[in-house]
C-alpha cells in the first residue's frame, strides 16, 4: 500500500529503495553519513516509519540499532530523534530531562506547556511503552515544591479547550491579582489553577483584563516580582505560549544557541526535529524578525559536520549538500 502525503506518493518499492540506501551507507569500511542524512531528511516522519519497517523486514534487524552502532555524538542524537514518532520523541526528551544528575527544567517546561491534552495523553502512553514507567510519577520524584505541583498539573492534561469567556476572564484576572500583589506572599495554588486549566484563548483575555485592572502592569511583571527560579520560568513560559507560541520557540532556539556555556545541543535538536513538520516556518520568521539573523545562519555558525548539515536540511525542508 502506498503512503500519500500531499502530492508525494510513497510506494512500497520506494520504501525498500530507501532502506537499501541506508544499508549500503552502513556496510563496509566507514559510514556514509551524507547518504544517511540525505535519505532521512528528504522523507517526512510518516515515511521514515515506513522505511523502518521495510529495513527490518529486509535485513532482520531494527534500523535504529544499526544507525546507533554507526553514528556518534550530536549526529547520532539527531538521527535517532528523526526516527521516532513525534510523541515518542517528546517522551524521550522528558526522560532525558529527568535522568542522570539534576533535572533539565527548561526541557520539562518546553515540552509540557506547548502540548494539547490529547498530545499529553499520547506522550504518557509512549513513555510507558518506551520506559515501562509512569511519566507523572517519574517527574514527581525528580522535582519538588510548587514546581512539582506545576508539573503535575501540566502532565494531567486537563486544560480547557474552546473559545474565551470574557466574564470569567475578569474573575480569573482578579483571582491572580489577589493571589499575588494584593497579599503578603503568593498563593501559588491559585496561579496554578488559572494558568494550567484555562485555555490559551481564555488566558489571552485574562492577561488583557489583568493589565487593565493593574493599570498597565503586565502579568509577566508581577510573576517576576512574586515568584522565582524554576516556578517563575514555568509560569512565564505558559504565558508566552498563550500569547505567541511561535515566539516562545524562537526565543528557546535563541537561548539554546547563545548561552555562555555554548550551544545546548539537545534542546536545539529537540526543537528543530519536533517542529520541522509542524510550524518551523513560522518560528523561523519570528526568529529572524526578532533577532535580525536567520535560524539557518545561527545554526550554521554554531554547529559543524553532518550534524550541522542535518539540522540545516530540516530548517530549509530539503537536503543541503556540503559546500
C-alpha positions as CSV (number, residue, x, y, z in Angstrom):
1,X,0.0,0.0,0.0
2,X,1.3,3.5,-0.9
3,X,1.6,6.2,1.7
4,X,0.2,9.5,0.4
5,X,1.3,12.9,1.9
6,X,0.4,16.0,-0.2
7,X,1.3,15.3,-3.8
8,X,4.0,12.8,-2.8
9,X,3.0,9.2,-3.1
10,X,5.5,6.9,-1.2
11,X,5.2,3.4,-2.6
12,X,6.4,0.1,-1.0
13,X,9.1,-0.1,-3.7
14,X,10.4,3.4,-2.6
15,X,10.3,2.3,1.0
16,X,12.6,-0.7,0.1
17,X,14.9,1.5,-2.0
18,X,15.3,4.0,0.9
19,X,16.0,1.1,3.3
20,X,18.6,-0.3,0.8
21,X,20.4,3.1,0.5
22,X,20.6,3.2,4.3
23,X,22.0,-0.3,4.4
24,X,24.6,0.5,1.8
25,X,25.6,3.6,3.7
26,X,26.4,1.5,6.7
27,X,28.1,-1.5,5.0
28,X,31.8,-1.9,4.5
29,X,34.6,0.2,6.0
30,X,33.4,3.5,7.4
31,X,30.0,5.1,7.3
32,X,28.5,7.3,4.6
33,X,26.9,9.9,6.9
34,X,26.0,12.0,3.9
35,X,23.8,9.3,2.4
36,X,22.1,8.6,5.8
37,X,21.3,12.3,6.3
38,X,20.1,12.8,2.8
39,X,17.7,9.8,2.8
40,X,16.2,10.6,6.2
41,X,15.8,14.4,5.8
42,X,14.2,14.0,2.4
43,X,11.4,12.0,3.9
44,X,8.8,13.0,6.4
45,X,8.2,11.3,9.7
46,X,5.4,9.1,8.4
47,X,7.6,7.9,5.6
48,X,10.6,7.3,7.9
49,X,8.3,4.9,10.0
50,X,7.6,3.0,6.8
51,X,11.4,2.9,6.0
52,X,12.0,1.4,9.5
53,X,9.5,-1.4,8.7
54,X,11.0,-2.1,5.3
55,X,14.5,-2.2,6.7
56,X,13.5,-4.6,9.5
57,X,11.7,-6.9,7.0
58,X,14.6,-6.9,4.6
59,X,17.6,-7.2,6.9
60,X,16.2,-8.7,10.1
61,X,17.4,-6.0,12.4
62,X,15.9,-2.7,13.7
63,X,17.2,0.2,11.6
64,X,17.7,2.4,14.7
65,X,20.0,-0.2,16.2
66,X,22.2,-0.1,13.1
67,X,22.2,3.7,13.0
68,X,23.2,3.9,16.6
69,X,26.1,1.5,16.0
70,X,27.4,3.6,13.1
71,X,26.9,7.1,14.3
72,X,28.1,9.1,17.3
73,X,27.6,12.4,19.2
74,X,25.1,15.0,18.1
75,X,24.6,13.5,14.7
76,X,23.5,10.2,16.3
77,X,21.1,12.1,18.7
78,X,19.6,13.9,15.7
79,X,19.1,10.8,13.6
80,X,17.6,8.9,16.5
81,X,15.2,11.8,17.1
82,X,14.2,11.7,13.4
83,X,13.4,8.0,13.6
84,X,10.9,8.4,16.5
85,X,7.3,9.3,16.1
86,X,6.5,12.8,17.4
87,X,5.1,11.6,20.8
88,X,7.9,9.1,21.2
89,X,10.4,12.0,20.8
90,X,8.5,14.1,23.4
91,X,8.7,11.1,25.8
92,X,12.4,10.7,25.2
93,X,13.1,14.4,25.7
94,X,11.2,14.3,29.0
95,X,13.0,11.1,30.1
96,X,16.4,12.6,29.3
97,X,15.5,15.7,31.2
98,X,14.9,13.8,34.4
99,X,17.6,11.1,34.0
100,X,21.1,11.4,35.5
101,X,22.3,14.1,37.9
102,X,19.9,17.1,38.2
103,X,16.9,18.0,36.2
104,X,16.6,19.9,32.9
105,X,13.7,22.1,33.9
106,X,13.8,24.0,30.6
107,X,13.1,20.9,28.7
108,X,10.3,19.8,31.0
109,X,8.6,23.1,30.7
110,X,9.2,23.5,27.0
111,X,7.7,20.1,26.1
112,X,4.7,20.1,28.6
113,X,3.5,23.7,28.3
114,X,3.2,23.5,24.5
115,X,1.1,20.4,24.1
116,X,-2.6,19.8,23.8
117,X,-4.4,17.5,26.2
118,X,-4.5,14.7,23.5
119,X,-0.8,15.1,22.9
120,X,0.0,14.8,26.6
121,X,-2.1,11.7,26.8
122,X,-0.2,10.2,23.9
123,X,3.1,11.2,25.4
124,X,2.2,9.4,28.6
125,X,1.4,6.3,26.6
126,X,4.6,6.5,24.7
127,X,6.6,7.0,27.9
128,X,5.1,3.9,29.4
129,X,5.9,1.9,26.3
130,X,9.4,3.1,26.0
131,X,10.5,3.1,29.6
132,X,7.9,1.0,31.4
133,X,7.3,3.8,33.9
134,X,4.6,6.3,34.7
135,X,5.6,9.8,33.4
136,X,3.8,11.7,36.2
137,X,5.4,9.5,38.9
138,X,8.9,9.9,37.4
139,X,8.6,13.7,37.2
140,X,7.2,14.0,40.7
141,X,10.1,12.0,42.1
142,X,12.6,14.3,40.4
143,X,11.1,17.7,41.2
144,X,10.0,19.5,44.4
145,X,7.9,22.3,45.9
146,X,5.4,24.3,43.8
147,X,7.4,23.5,40.6
148,X,6.4,19.8,41.3
149,X,2.8,20.9,41.5
150,X,3.0,22.8,38.3
151,X,4.4,19.8,36.5
152,X,1.7,17.6,38.0
153,X,-1.0,19.9,36.6
154,X,0.6,20.0,33.2
155,X,1.1,16.3,32.9
156,X,-2.5,15.8,34.0
157,X,-3.6,17.3,30.6
158,X,-6.8,18.9,31.8
159,X,-6.5,22.3,30.1
160,X,-9.9,23.6,29.0
161,X,-10.4,24.0,25.2
162,X,-12.6,26.3,23.3
163,X,-13.4,30.0,23.0
164,X,-12.8,32.6,25.7
165,X,-15.4,33.6,28.3
166,X,-14.9,37.3,28.8
167,X,-16.9,37.5,32.0
168,X,-14.9,34.7,33.5
169,X,-11.7,36.3,32.3
170,X,-12.3,39.3,34.6
171,X,-12.8,37.0,37.5
172,X,-9.7,35.0,36.8
173,X,-7.6,38.1,36.4
174,X,-8.8,39.4,39.8
175,X,-8.0,35.9,41.2
176,X,-4.4,36.2,40.0
177,X,-4.1,39.7,41.4
178,X,-5.5,38.6,44.8
179,X,-3.2,35.6,44.8
180,X,-0.1,37.8,44.1
181,X,0.3,41.5,44.5
182,X,-2.7,42.0,46.7
183,X,-1.4,39.9,49.6
184,X,1.7,39.2,51.5
185,X,3.4,36.3,49.8
186,X,2.0,34.4,46.8
187,X,-0.8,31.9,46.6
188,X,0.8,29.6,44.0
189,X,-2.2,27.3,44.0
190,X,-4.4,29.9,42.6
191,X,-1.8,30.8,39.9
192,X,-1.6,27.1,39.1
193,X,-5.4,26.8,38.8
194,X,-5.7,29.6,36.3
195,X,-2.5,29.1,34.2
196,X,-2.8,25.3,33.9
197,X,-6.5,24.9,33.4
198,X,-7.7,27.8,31.3
199,X,-7.5,27.5,27.5
200,X,-4.9,29.6,25.7
201,X,-7.6,31.7,24.2
202,X,-9.0,32.3,27.7
203,X,-5.6,33.2,29.1
204,X,-5.1,35.8,26.4
205,X,-8.3,37.5,27.7
206,X,-7.2,37.0,31.3
207,X,-3.9,38.8,30.6
208,X,-5.7,41.7,28.9
209,X,-8.1,42.1,31.8
210,X,-5.2,41.7,34.3
211,X,-3.3,44.6,32.7
212,X,-6.4,46.8,32.7
213,X,-7.0,46.1,36.4
214,X,-3.3,46.7,37.2
215,X,-3.3,49.9,35.2
216,X,-0.7,48.8,32.7
217,X,1.3,46.4,34.8
218,X,1.6,43.1,33.0
219,X,1.2,39.5,34.3
220,X,4.8,39.0,33.3
221,X,5.9,41.9,35.5
222,X,4.1,40.6,38.5
223,X,5.2,36.9,38.1
224,X,8.8,38.1,38.1
225,X,8.3,40.0,41.3
226,X,6.2,37.3,43.0
227,X,7.9,34.0,42.3
228,X,11.4,32.9,41.4
229,X,13.6,30.2,40.0
230,X,12.1,27.3,38.0
231,X,8.5,28.2,39.0
232,X,8.9,31.6,37.5
233,X,10.3,30.1,34.3
234,X,7.3,27.8,34.2
235,X,4.7,30.5,34.7
236,X,6.3,32.8,32.2
237,X,6.6,30.0,29.6
238,X,2.8,29.3,29.9
239,X,2.1,33.0,29.5
240,X,4.3,33.3,26.4
241,X,2.9,30.1,24.8
242,X,-0.6,31.5,25.3
243,X,0.4,34.9,23.8
244,X,2.5,33.7,20.9
245,X,3.6,30.0,20.6
246,X,6.0,30.7,17.7
247,X,7.8,33.4,19.6
248,X,8.2,31.0,22.5
249,X,10.0,28.5,20.3
250,X,12.0,31.3,18.6
251,X,13.2,32.5,22.0
252,X,14.0,29.0,23.1
253,X,16.1,28.4,20.0
254,X,17.9,31.7,20.5
255,X,18.7,30.9,24.1
256,X,19.8,27.4,23.2
257,X,22.4,28.7,20.7
258,X,23.7,31.8,22.6
259,X,24.4,30.6,26.1
260,X,27.7,31.3,27.8
261,X,28.4,27.6,28.0
262,X,28.0,27.0,24.3
263,X,25.1,25.5,22.4
264,X,22.5,23.4,24.2
265,X,22.5,20.8,21.5
266,X,19.8,18.5,23.0
267,X,17.4,21.5,23.2
268,X,18.3,22.6,19.6
269,X,17.8,19.1,18.2
270,X,14.6,18.6,20.1
271,X,13.1,21.9,18.9
272,X,14.1,21.6,15.2
273,X,13.2,18.0,14.8
274,X,9.9,18.2,16.7
275,X,8.7,21.4,15.0
276,X,10.1,20.6,11.5
277,X,6.7,19.2,10.3
278,X,4.5,21.5,12.4
279,X,5.3,25.2,12.4
280,X,9.0,25.6,11.9
281,X,8.4,28.0,9.0
282,X,6.6,30.4,11.3
283,X,9.2,30.0,14.1
284,X,11.9,30.9,11.6
285,X,10.1,34.0,10.6
286,X,9.7,35.2,14.2
287,X,13.3,34.3,14.9
288,X,14.6,36.4,12.0
289,X,12.3,39.3,12.8
290,X,13.2,39.4,16.5
291,X,16.9,38.7,16.4
292,X,17.9,40.1,13.0
293,X,19.5,36.9,12.0
294,X,18.1,33.8,10.3
295,X,17.9,30.5,12.2
296,X,19.9,29.0,9.3
297,X,22.7,31.4,9.8
298,X,22.7,30.8,13.6
299,X,22.9,27.0,13.3
300,X,25.4,27.3,10.5
301,X,27.7,29.3,12.9
302,X,27.1,27.2,16.0
303,X,27.2,23.6,14.7
304,X,29.5,21.6,12.5
305,X,29.9,18.5,10.3
306,X,27.0,16.3,9.3
307,X,25.2,17.2,12.5
308,X,25.0,20.8,11.2
309,X,24.1,19.5,7.7
310,X,21.2,17.5,9.1
311,X,19.8,20.5,11.1
312,X,20.2,22.9,8.2
313,X,18.4,20.5,5.9
314,X,15.5,20.3,8.3
315,X,15.4,24.1,8.6
316,X,15.1,24.6,4.8
317,X,13.0,21.5,4.2
318,X,15.3,19.6,1.9
319,X,18.8,18.1,1.9
320,X,21.6,20.7,2.0
321,X,24.7,19.2,0.4
322,X,28.2,20.1,1.8
323,X,29.8,23.1,0.1
